[in-house]
Amino acid sequence: MIQRSFMDEGRTPYGTLYIVGTPIGNLEDMTFRAIRILKEATWIAAEDTRQTRKLLTHFDIPAKLVSYHEHNKEKSGQDLLAKLLAGDTVALVSDAGLPAISDPGADLVKEAVEHGIPVVPIPGPNAALTALIASGLSTEAFTFIGFLPREKKKLKAALEEWKLQSSTMLFYEAPHRIIATLSAMLEVWGDRRAVLARELTKKYEEFARGTLSSCLKHVEENGPMGEYCVLVEGSAPGSNQEAEKEAWWAELSPEAHVEAYERDQGLTHKEALKRAAADRNVPKRELYNAIHQEKRSL
């Protein structure tokens, strides 16, 4: 399906879903286009209507708010979809930054696309990229990962999965989780270059640049404050981590390889199958078939 956002404007029976970026802290980062779209939209779908109402009041935008967040996205999403199909225009915003990034808005976008509803982005600030461009780490290639699992075993399993990633990695983390996350990164990855960014664009904006160990020490000594962007350099070129990673499973059968992940890291069978397939550089379905072939031959 081809969407020509401007050439096709007004030629479809449906309304348009605008994905509107809003400031991550400093209200001066609001764009003229974002203000215009919010004023013209039939409805504004907001993650936290109280937070968005402050933004709308500041820019003298009439409130046409509809609540849309993680806990009501199924029902609210269907209501918004019906409005769009009826020809209404909907502007989707998050609490701050770009919607649909680690955000339930991604589900609404997917539904709209599947129904042939035009989806138009209105660019704006993004915390991860804002932190990256001022971090001093490589921007040639980067991977946005967002929030890591909270449970300790799943956290370490996820970090193992990203251990050999060569590009700069971008994460989000809550203040009450930051020490545990940095400690786990240090344990699994070793002491790499890293940056902690918080309060971006605000009065107390702070960058802690150094290594994972120095960033961890900084948070332990000063206490966690605010939401964090965590940026970590990728695996060093030419490192022998790949050989180390292969060594432990090289002599195992496919079934034993999967069982090892289930037993030692507490992964579900599906997660373990995915990890083992990645280790062997084969499709998950191929590994699944190989395991069942083993069982049939016994």
HELIX and SHEET records of a PDB file:
HELIX    1   1 LEU A   27  ASP A   29  5                                   3    
HELIX    2   2 PHE A   32  GLU A   40  1                                   9    
HELIX    3   3 THR A   49  HIS A   58  1                                  10    
HELIX    4   4 LYS A   73  LEU A   85  1                                  13    
HELIX    5   5 GLY A  105  GLU A  114  1                                  10    
HELIX    6   6 ALA A  127  ILE A  133  1                                   7    
HELIX    7   7 LYS A  152  GLU A  161  1                                  10    
HELIX    8   8 ILE A  178  TRP A  189  1                                  12    
HELIX    9   9 LEU A  212  ASN A  222  1                                  11    
HELIX   10  10 GLN A  241  ALA A  247  1                                   7    
HELIX   11  11 PRO A  254  GLN A  265  1                                  12    
HELIX   12  12 HIS A  269  ARG A  280  1                                  12    
HELIX   13  13 LYS A  284  SER A  297  1                                  14    
SHEET    1   A 5 LEU A  65  SER A  67  0                                        
SHEET    2   A 5 TRP A  43  ALA A  46  1                                        
SHEET    3   A 5 VAL A  90  VAL A  93  1                                        
SHEET    4   A 5 LEU A  17  VAL A  20  1                                        
SHEET    5   A 5 VAL A 119  ILE A 122  1                                        
SHEET    1   B 5 PHE A 142  GLY A 146  0                                        
SHEET    2   B 5 THR A 168  GLU A 173  1                                        
SHEET    3   B 5 TYR A 228  VAL A 232 -1                                        
SHEET    4   B 5 ARG A 193  ARG A 198 -1                                        
SHEET    5   B 5 GLU A 206  THR A 211 -1                                        
END                                                                             
